[in-house]
Amino acid sequence: MSPPSRRAHPEQHYVTRVGWLRAAVLGSNDGIVSVASLLVGVAAAGQSRSVILTTAVAGLVAGALSMAAGEYVSVSSQRDSERADIERERRELAADPVGEEEELAGIYAARGLSPELAHRVAAELSAGDVLTAHARDELGLEEERMAQPWQAAGASALSFALGAALPSLAALAPSSVRIGLIIAVTLIALSITGYMGARIGGSPPGRATLRVVLWGAVAMGLTAGIGALVGTAV
């Protein structure tokens, strides 16, 4: 009797999410903290509701565009370096295929394979897509893990705008409760994004959530203090 067949199923790995997850979490946290801090600082300076809302819109638009541009430039530089490494490997394979196969075998032997098996694996992989094998095992580059500039830029801009919208909406409240509501909404939003980012990334949520909320509170507290001092002086 043949053993029961095992049904193949796709596995979800956190590492494939690193690119967009980093950009999205960074963008949302930056949008929440930076715009909330701006609003708390301007409100503490005694500015009118129209000035506060103008500050919110300007901060949201400028921040989203800045985050998108920064992520695109940064990730594009990483992508260029990855492509340069792959192109260099392509030239080395064309110039010395035997030596490159020996190098690949050495990598597998260093990982625990016997020398004979390491050479056999290297030979079989070299008979196929040898560049992909070297990119993966020598350079540590795989297509699904390589930098994606447009993906990072889009995720960063969108998440910043969504994050910034939360304290901006809270700024519509009456002046008597405006600062307190902005702070409360911001801390709740930061706890949610910190928790979600940790869960999606597969890390313990408690520490990540506490870290995000703590630094958000510090940023708002310092900005509120400076805004109050400037408002009094002016």
KEZA-868994 format. One record per residue (C-alpha): residue number from 1; x, y, z. Coordinates in pm, 1 decimal. Layout:
# residues N
    n      east     north        up
  NUM         X         Y         Z
...
END
This chain:
# residues 234
    n      east     north        up
    1       0.0       0.0       0.0
    2     147.8     329.3    -103.1
    3     191.6     597.6     163.0
    4     -63.4     879.1     160.5
    5      36.8    1162.2     -65.0
    6     122.6    1491.3      93.7
    7     -59.7    1787.9     -50.3
    8     173.6    2063.2    -153.6
    9      83.8    2401.3      -9.5
   10     238.4    2743.5     -56.1
   11     432.8    2868.3     242.2
   12     422.6    3227.5     354.9
   13     758.2    3367.8     455.2
   14     802.1    3699.6     627.8
   15    1122.3    3783.9     442.0
   16     932.6    3833.5     115.1
   17     739.1    4114.9     283.3
   18    1038.8    4309.6     407.0
   19    1049.4    4567.2     127.0
   20     694.1    4693.6     128.6
   21     642.1    4624.9     498.7
   22     935.4    4843.1     598.8
   23     816.8    5126.1     374.1
   24     454.0    5098.8     487.1
   25     528.9    5084.5     860.1
   26     784.3    5364.3     837.8
   27     547.9    5575.4     628.9
   28     245.0    5532.0     852.9
   29     436.6    5592.3    1173.6
   30     609.3    5896.1    1026.1
   31     278.5    6032.5     899.3
   32     110.2    5991.0    1235.4
   33     395.3    6124.5    1447.2
   34     520.4    6409.7    1228.9
   35     180.8    6558.7    1144.0
   36      47.6    6506.5    1496.8
   37     356.7    6676.3    1638.2
   38     314.3    6965.5    1395.3
   39     -49.5    7007.3    1492.4
   40      15.7    6984.6    1865.2
   41     298.0    7237.6    1834.9
   42      90.0    7483.3    1631.6
   43    -212.5    7437.1    1858.5
   44       3.1    7490.4    2167.5
   45     125.2    7815.2    2013.4
   46    -235.7    7938.3    2017.2
   47    -294.9    7942.8    1642.3
   48    -641.3    7949.4    1489.6
   49    -828.7    7649.3    1356.0
   50    -769.0    7755.4     994.1
   51    -393.3    7776.5    1051.5
   52    -392.5    7434.9    1217.2
   53    -586.2    7275.2     930.1
   54    -362.3    7443.5     672.1
   55     -64.2    7301.4     858.5
   56    -225.2    6955.7     854.5
   57    -286.8    6957.9     479.0
   58      58.2    7097.3     401.5
   59     225.5    6845.3     629.3
   60      30.5    6555.4     480.2
   61     102.8    6643.9     116.5
   62     465.3    6746.3     166.9
   63     537.6    6447.3     389.0
   64     382.4    6192.7     153.0
   65     575.0    6328.1    -146.0
   66     895.4    6349.1      53.6
   67     860.6    5993.2     179.8
   68     787.5    5864.5    -170.8
   69    1086.1    6046.1    -320.4
   70    1317.6    5940.3     -39.5
   71    1216.0    5575.0     -58.4
   72    1242.7    5569.2    -436.5
   73    1591.7    5719.3    -438.9
   74    1714.0    5500.3    -153.9
   75    1571.4    5174.9    -285.3
   76    1679.8    5257.8    -642.2
   77    2036.5    5292.0    -519.1
   78    2007.1    4951.4    -355.1
   79    1858.9    4805.6    -674.6
   80    2143.2    4954.7    -881.6
   81    2398.7    4791.8    -652.4
   82    2221.6    4456.7    -682.3
   83    2214.1    4479.4   -1060.3
   84    2579.7    4578.5   -1069.3
   85    2670.5    4273.5    -861.8
   86    2470.4    4046.4   -1091.4
   87    2630.3    4197.7   -1401.9
   88    2975.9    4153.1   -1251.9
   89    2891.2    3789.9   -1180.7
   90    2773.1    3746.0   -1539.1
   91    3110.9    3866.4   -1668.4
   92    3299.3    3639.6   -1429.1
   93    3094.5    3339.1   -1543.0
   94    3172.8    3416.7   -1905.8
   95    3544.6    3461.2   -1835.3
   96    3601.1    3162.3   -1603.9
   97    3307.1    2918.3   -1587.7
   98    3519.1    2637.6   -1439.5
   99    3652.7    2855.2   -1162.9
  100    3304.4    2986.0   -1085.4
  101    3170.8    2632.1   -1061.9
  102    3448.6    2548.5    -817.2
  103    3355.6    2855.3    -616.3
  104    2993.9    2741.7    -606.7
  105    3098.7    2395.6    -492.5
  106    3307.7    2553.8    -218.7
  107    3002.3    2743.5     -94.5
  108    2798.7    2423.2     -68.6
  109    3084.0    2238.9      99.7
  110    3111.4    2520.9     356.4
  111    2742.0    2473.2     431.0
  112    2795.2    2110.0     525.1
  113    2778.4    1904.5     206.0
  114    3049.4    1650.3     135.0
  115    3299.4    1764.2    -130.3
  116    3168.5    1506.8    -376.6
  117    2805.8    1605.7    -333.0
  118    2896.4    1976.3    -335.9
  119    3067.9    1938.4    -673.9
  120    2777.0    1735.9    -810.6
  121    2520.8    1996.9    -699.7
  122    2733.6    2277.8    -842.2
  123    2767.7    2094.8   -1172.8
  124    2393.7    2030.4   -1203.2
  125    2303.3    2387.4   -1118.0
  126    2566.5    2521.1   -1356.8
  127    2410.0    2317.0   -1635.4
  128    2087.1    2513.7   -1588.4
  129    2044.0    2881.8   -1503.5
  130    2392.2    2927.1   -1367.3
  131    2358.9    3302.9   -1315.7
  132    2053.0    3256.7   -1095.5
  133    2236.4    2994.1    -891.9
  134    2535.1    3222.9    -834.4
  135    2316.9    3525.3    -761.8
  136    2124.6    3327.5    -500.9
  137    2399.9    3127.3    -332.9
  138    2703.8    3351.0    -380.7
  139    2548.5    3698.0    -365.8
  140    2236.9    3620.9    -162.1
  141    2009.5    3779.5    -423.5
  142    1672.9    3633.8    -523.7
  143    1419.3    3803.6    -747.2
  144    1139.5    3813.5    -489.5
  145    1372.7    3966.0    -230.6
  146    1538.5    4226.7    -451.7
  147    1466.1    4595.0    -400.6
  148    1150.0    4731.5    -565.2
  149    1173.1    5114.5    -583.3
  150     821.9    5188.8    -708.7
  151     665.2    4946.9    -463.6
  152     851.6    5103.9    -173.2
  153     770.1    5459.1    -288.0
  154     400.0    5386.0    -332.4
  155     366.7    5203.0      -1.4
  156     549.6    5480.1     180.9
  157     347.0    5766.8      30.0
  158      10.1    5598.1      77.0
  159      79.0    5485.9     432.0
  160     210.1    5832.0     526.0
  161    -104.4    5998.3     393.7
  162    -332.3    5753.1     572.8
  163    -139.1    5791.8     895.7
  164    -133.9    6172.2     872.9
  165    -508.5    6183.9     808.8
  166    -586.1    6055.1    1159.7
  167    -444.1    6344.4    1366.0
  168    -561.8    6583.9    1092.8
  169    -921.8    6475.4    1148.2
  170    -876.5    6508.4    1522.9
  171    -766.7    6869.1    1467.5
  172   -1123.1    6951.1    1359.3
  173   -1236.0    6921.8    1723.5
  174   -1316.7    7231.0    1931.5
  175   -1015.5    7416.1    2068.8
  176   -1094.9    7312.0    2428.2
  177   -1029.9    6944.9    2353.0
  178    -821.7    6969.2    2035.1
  179    -474.5    6899.5    2174.0
  180    -590.7    6619.6    2401.6
  181    -786.5    6453.1    2122.2
  182    -492.9    6475.1    1879.8
  183    -264.3    6313.6    2136.7
  184    -516.6    6039.3    2220.8
  185    -589.1    5955.5    1856.4
  186    -218.5    5955.4    1776.7
  187    -121.5    5719.8    2057.8
  188    -404.7    5480.4    1970.8
  189    -308.8    5486.9    1602.7
  190      56.9    5427.0    1685.9
  191     -29.1    5130.9    1905.2
  192    -233.9    4981.0    1621.6
  193      33.9    5031.6    1355.7
  194     303.4    4905.0    1589.4
  195     103.3    4593.0    1665.2
  196       7.2    4528.6    1302.3
  197     361.7    4584.6    1177.3
  198     498.4    4338.8    1430.9
  199     233.2    4076.9    1349.4
  200     285.0    4103.3     974.0
  201     661.1    4090.7    1017.6
  202     644.9    3795.0    1254.6
  203     806.6    3969.9    1553.8
  204     676.5    3998.5    1912.9
  205     409.8    4273.1    1910.0
  206     446.1    4396.7    2266.5
  207     793.7    4541.8    2237.6
  208     732.7    4690.0    1891.6
  209     408.5    4856.2    2002.1
  210     564.1    5002.6    2315.3
  211     860.7    5135.6    2118.9
  212     641.6    5312.6    1863.0
  213     404.2    5462.8    2121.0
  214     685.3    5579.2    2349.1
  215     879.1    5766.7    2082.1
  216     558.9    5915.0    1941.3
  217     470.2    6051.4    2284.0
  218     819.4    6196.0    2325.7
  219     800.8    6366.5    1984.8
  220     462.7    6523.6    2057.6
  221     566.0    6631.7    2406.0
  222     879.3    6807.4    2285.8
  223     697.4    6975.8    1996.5
  224     414.1    7091.7    2219.5
  225     663.2    7243.6    2461.5
  226     849.9    7425.4    2186.1
  227     522.4    7544.6    2031.1
  228     404.6    7684.0    2363.4
  229     735.6    7866.6    2416.7
  230     733.9    8013.5    2067.8
  231     371.6    8115.2    2095.3
  232     438.4    8292.3    2423.3
  233     747.0    8466.7    2288.5
  234     578.8    8580.3    1968.4
END
